[in-house]
Amino acid sequence: MQKWQKQTLKLMTMGAAILSLAGCASAQSNASQGNNATGKTVKIGVNMELSGAAAGYGEQQKQGIQLAAREINQAGGIKVGNTKKKVQLVIRDNKTSNTTAASVAAQLVNNDKVVAVVGPATTNAGTAAIPNMTKASVPTVSPSATDPDYTLQKNGKVQKYVFRACYQNNLQGSSAAKFMTTDLKAKRVAILTDNSSDYGTGLTKAFKKTYTGKVVSSQAFQEGDKDFNAVLTSLKHKHIDAIYAPGYYSEIGLIIKQARQAGINVPVVGSDGMADTKLAQIAGKSNSNKIYYTTPFSTKAAASNQVASKFMSAYKAKYGSTAPTFSALAYDSVYMVKAAIEKEGSANSVKIADGLAQLKNFKGTTGTMSIDKHHDAEKTISIEQLTNGAVSNTYNIK
């Protein structure tokens, strides 16, 4: 009996030791998951549309990213625990290609060993990059991917490593609908949708869900279209009060120009893809009246925001022009990563994702924001009005 007890006790002790070793191995595995900042720098990757159809947005975002990194480094770097580390940007062009965006994501996390990525700018390219980011356990913050499902898996659960600095399309579309009903008193509208991406179709869906007036015409166009005269001619006798045209400045600028030339002078309301000075250049300043678009960053509203005022001054000094919306969003994205690192006291990529998920009351250039359970940015939304091609008024939508 005594011999049996000794053998049993010996086996139990061995078992406990094995479990203890397994627990240690598991803890070490969790600690080593993802990428870590080694040496004196924190590597932040940039997966951006620097050529191709969305290059205009990508270049603006690159400028915002570089400005933020420069400021952080001039101030001594990012505080990681008890030390400060400088930001090292690794910038790669995804060429506005989904396939290339996925390849760039793999290069950044596997070869460059970045601990976080800013970009891509567009939802489609960003979605293509997600599998490689998730596999490497490295967070990505898109400044401008607005599709509602961007941060979600197909089963509805949140993508652990996917975040955005902008609001999503449901808020943009519904805010535009409220504005057209309440402020413009538009009872009959026509919709012209860019259906070549989820951006335009998602905005239209959200708009229709909220708008209480009558949609008398709903037509679509494709990215790269140049001639909208046939569509616009069909609207001339429908007695419309306004046009809702969610899309990018390259096509919307032409729609505005051709609408005015056709004698259609009703308000045109769109989305943040119009928030670029090139819109008025394409449409013509004299045609750019009664133009409205939703935006997370209004230069007029930003004048009362200390963080935004500092950013606008620094941007003007560096680049010699007024800061555009997409530069502001990208600038905030870098500072979101910095805030997450400093909150966690770690530059491990998994820890950075944890910090981003818990970001609350972050004071950025585009307003005070918090990240919700879906990894969406909760923030205020504005609508800017153009008169003769320049911002003349700002409306805050609640």
ChimeraX attribute file (.defattr): number of C-alpha atoms within 10 A of each C-alpha:
attribute: neighborCount
match mode: 1-to-1
recipient: residues
	/A:1	5
	/A:2	7
	/A:3	8
	/A:4	9
	/A:5	10
	/A:6	11
	/A:7	11
	/A:8	12
	/A:9	12
	/A:10	12
	/A:11	12
	/A:12	12
	/A:13	12
	/A:14	12
	/A:15	12
	/A:16	12
	/A:17	12
	/A:18	12
	/A:19	12
	/A:20	12
	/A:21	12
	/A:22	12
	/A:23	12
	/A:24	12
	/A:25	12
	/A:26	12
	/A:27	12
	/A:28	11
	/A:29	11
	/A:30	11
	/A:31	13
	/A:32	13
	/A:33	16
	/A:34	22
	/A:35	22
	/A:36	21
	/A:37	18
	/A:38	12
	/A:39	8
	/A:40	13
	/A:41	17
	/A:42	26
	/A:43	24
	/A:44	26
	/A:45	25
	/A:46	28
	/A:47	32
	/A:48	30
	/A:49	29
	/A:50	22
	/A:51	16
	/A:52	13
	/A:53	15
	/A:54	18
	/A:55	18
	/A:56	17
	/A:57	24
	/A:58	28
	/A:59	17
	/A:60	22
	/A:61	31
	/A:62	23
	/A:63	20
	/A:64	26
	/A:65	27
	/A:66	19
	/A:67	21
	/A:68	24
	/A:69	23
	/A:70	16
	/A:71	14
	/A:72	18
	/A:73	16
	/A:74	10
	/A:75	11
	/A:76	13
	/A:77	20
	/A:78	24
	/A:79	18
	/A:80	19
	/A:81	14
	/A:82	7
	/A:83	11
	/A:84	17
	/A:85	21
	/A:86	20
	/A:87	23
	/A:88	17
	/A:89	19
	/A:90	15
	/A:91	19
	/A:92	18
	/A:93	19
	/A:94	26
	/A:95	21
	/A:96	22
	/A:97	19
	/A:98	19
	/A:99	13
	/A:100	19
	/A:101	28
	/A:102	21
	/A:103	16
	/A:104	23
	/A:105	31
	/A:106	20
	/A:107	17
	/A:108	25
	/A:109	26
	/A:110	14
	/A:111	9
	/A:112	15
	/A:113	23
	/A:114	27
	/A:115	29
	/A:116	30
	/A:117	29
	/A:118	28
	/A:119	32
	/A:120	30
	/A:121	28
	/A:122	25
	/A:123	23
	/A:124	19
	/A:125	24
	/A:126	26
	/A:127	20
	/A:128	19
	/A:129	25
	/A:130	23
	/A:131	16
	/A:132	20
	/A:133	24
	/A:134	17
	/A:135	12
	/A:136	21
	/A:137	23
	/A:138	30
	/A:139	29
	/A:140	32
	/A:141	29
	/A:142	28
	/A:143	28
	/A:144	27
	/A:145	27
	/A:146	27
	/A:147	22
	/A:148	19
	/A:149	19
	/A:150	24
	/A:151	27
	/A:152	18
	/A:153	11
	/A:154	10
	/A:155	6
	/A:156	10
	/A:157	11
	/A:158	17
	/A:159	19
	/A:160	21
	/A:161	26
	/A:162	27
	/A:163	29
	/A:164	28
	/A:165	31
	/A:166	27
	/A:167	23
	/A:168	23
	/A:169	26
	/A:170	19
	/A:171	18
	/A:172	28
	/A:173	26
	/A:174	21
	/A:175	24
	/A:176	27
	/A:177	25
	/A:178	18
	/A:179	21
	/A:180	26
	/A:181	17
	/A:182	11
	/A:183	10
	/A:184	13
	/A:185	13
	/A:186	21
	/A:187	17
	/A:188	19
	/A:189	25
	/A:190	22
	/A:191	22
	/A:192	24
	/A:193	24
	/A:194	26
	/A:195	18
	/A:196	14
	/A:197	16
	/A:198	18
	/A:199	25
	/A:200	26
	/A:201	19
	/A:202	23
	/A:203	30
	/A:204	27
	/A:205	14
	/A:206	19
	/A:207	24
	/A:208	16
	/A:209	13
	/A:210	16
	/A:211	21
	/A:212	15
	/A:213	15
	/A:214	13
	/A:215	16
	/A:216	14
	/A:217	16
	/A:218	14
	/A:219	12
	/A:220	14
	/A:221	18
	/A:222	14
	/A:223	14
	/A:224	11
	/A:225	12
	/A:226	14
	/A:227	13
	/A:228	18
	/A:229	15
	/A:230	8
	/A:231	16
	/A:232	20
	/A:233	15
	/A:234	10
	/A:235	18
	/A:236	13
	/A:237	8
	/A:238	13
	/A:239	12
	/A:240	20
	/A:241	17
	/A:242	22
	/A:243	26
	/A:244	26
	/A:245	27
	/A:246	32
	/A:247	28
	/A:248	22
	/A:249	25
	/A:250	23
	/A:251	24
	/A:252	28
	/A:253	22
	/A:254	22
	/A:255	24
	/A:256	29
	/A:257	21
	/A:258	20
	/A:259	23
	/A:260	19
	/A:261	12
	/A:262	13
	/A:263	11
	/A:264	19
	/A:265	16
	/A:266	18
	/A:267	22
	/A:268	27
	/A:269	25
	/A:270	30
	/A:271	27
	/A:272	25
	/A:273	22
	/A:274	26
	/A:275	24
	/A:276	19
	/A:277	14
	/A:278	15
	/A:279	23
	/A:280	27
	/A:281	16
	/A:282	19
	/A:283	23
	/A:284	18
	/A:285	16
	/A:286	12
	/A:287	22
	/A:288	25
	/A:289	23
	/A:290	17
	/A:291	23
	/A:292	28
	/A:293	23
	/A:294	29
	/A:295	25
	/A:296	24
	/A:297	27
	/A:298	27
	/A:299	20
	/A:300	13
	/A:301	18
	/A:302	18
	/A:303	13
	/A:304	10
	/A:305	18
	/A:306	14
	/A:307	16
	/A:308	24
	/A:309	16
	/A:310	13
	/A:311	24
	/A:312	22
	/A:313	14
	/A:314	17
	/A:315	21
	/A:316	12
	/A:317	11
	/A:318	11
	/A:319	11
	/A:320	10
	/A:321	11
	/A:322	14
	/A:323	23
	/A:324	20
	/A:325	27
	/A:326	29
	/A:327	28
	/A:328	29
	/A:329	26
	/A:330	32
	/A:331	28
	/A:332	27
	/A:333	29
	/A:334	26
	/A:335	20
	/A:336	22
	/A:337	26
	/A:338	23
	/A:339	19
	/A:340	21
	/A:341	26
	/A:342	18
	/A:343	19
	/A:344	18
	/A:345	18
	/A:346	19
	/A:347	28
	/A:348	25
	/A:349	28
	/A:350	24
	/A:351	25
	/A:352	28
	/A:353	27
	/A:354	17
	/A:355	22
	/A:356	27
	/A:357	21
	/A:358	17
	/A:359	20
	/A:360	15
	/A:361	13
	/A:362	17
	/A:363	17
	/A:364	21
	/A:365	28
	/A:366	26
	/A:367	23
	/A:368	16
	/A:369	21
	/A:370	20
	/A:371	20
	/A:372	14
	/A:373	11
	/A:374	20
	/A:375	24
	/A:376	23
	/A:377	21
	/A:378	18
	/A:379	17
	/A:380	17
	/A:381	21
	/A:382	21
	/A:383	24
	/A:384	26
	/A:385	22
	/A:386	18
	/A:387	17
	/A:388	15
	/A:389	21
	/A:390	15
	/A:391	17
	/A:392	13
	/A:393	14
	/A:394	19
	/A:395	16
	/A:396	15
	/A:397	15
	/A:398	9
